[in-house]
Amino acid sequence: MKDQFVRKLRDSKALRWGVLLMLSLTLMSGYLISDIMAPLGTMLQQEPTSWSASEYGFFTSGYGWINVFLFMLIFGGMILDRLGLRFTGLSAILTMLIGTAIKYWAVSTTFENPVLEIFGMVFNRQVLYAALGFAVFAVGVEITGLTANKGILKWFKDKEMATAVGMNTAFGRLGTALALYIGPKIAYAFNDVSMPLLVGLFVLCMGLGVFIVFCIFDRKLDRQISDDAEIEPEEPFRFRDLKIIGSNSGFWLITILCVLFYSAVFPFLKFASDLMFQKFGVELKAAGDIPALLPFGTILLTPFFGNVYDRKGRGATIMIIGAVLLVVVHTLFSVPALDATWMAIVLMVVLGVAFSLVPSAMWPSVAKILPYRLLGTAYGSIFWVQNIGLMGVPMLIGWVLSKYCRTGEIMVDGKMTPTYDYTIPMLIFAGFGVLSI
């Protein structure tokens, strides 16, 4: 009887999948804000903001500043292992709220003196402040991802782990899809490029409420398993545990694959709407619709491939197939003659398949090679390396566009808008795919 009581929360299928929904909705709200500016890159280059492509790349690179240079993801993983899901998750969501508020203030404000000089370097004040807000937000959203992953591993121990991780990933992709789809439409409806951020801030407040409900159930589960002999006891984090993680060759292979693969996907999504406008002639207010197909496609496929991994294994094969598809898509995107809209739709759907294959096998694989008590630090270390790519690649692409790919200007909706050739950037993304294989 006691054993049945101890297990009943986590063994209730309805409850554990309900917990998954709570964690996933929280993560989805963060991903919505993370990508809400991605389809607005071209609009930001119009008046009144008048950013350049390199400034937009600089702003996007802000995502990794604090996470990379201050090792916040590694520390976040340690905090998660030491202080638990609830404290870490609530702190992360509050950090997202602060960062989003800063970013909204920066983009919505017209500064009397738009130029700021720091240590002899000249910055666009609005771009710099928006990037700093993005950097603060990124600390919160990445640690929220760590918390959601470890929470799922806790609630789905010895059950449908990969399927659950796939579902969580799918909800995150849904947030990205919604951001790409609704971002331009909100901006056009209010004639204000900052308005999507305000909407995202409201959604994030709802995400906070959902996570508080999760905390209530998670606290009950902790009380039930406190004396369960089958549950691995929590131990305080020790710095020598980093040696256990670092000496695992499988950990490093997954980490390298992660940074290369994601460097060819997430930074691409930041420029994908502009690619649709520049190469395929899609209207600006609808330029996010085709890129939104990528995350929408992953919503069903990621849990499906996760279920395949649960039943059949073959994680390495699944990840290699995804990387090969990534190379094919970006290579075809780089061919100037392939400029039909239907081709863009097909390629984005295939990229969605690739984006479903790799994460569905990659994240559950970490739990197979390292003990549960180290997973927060392990995921944090992987996310930290990943953020190096998420910081550097957008800056690289923005610089390449401004330096080598600008072809002129055209009038769009009464505003002068720069035009670019995306051949070189797409070949750069394809190169990351080749390295990931």
Order of alpha helices (4+ residues) and beta strands (2+ residues): alpha-alpha-alpha-alpha-alpha-alpha-alpha-beta-beta-alpha-alpha-alpha-alpha-alpha-alpha-alpha-alpha-alpha-alpha-beta-beta-alpha
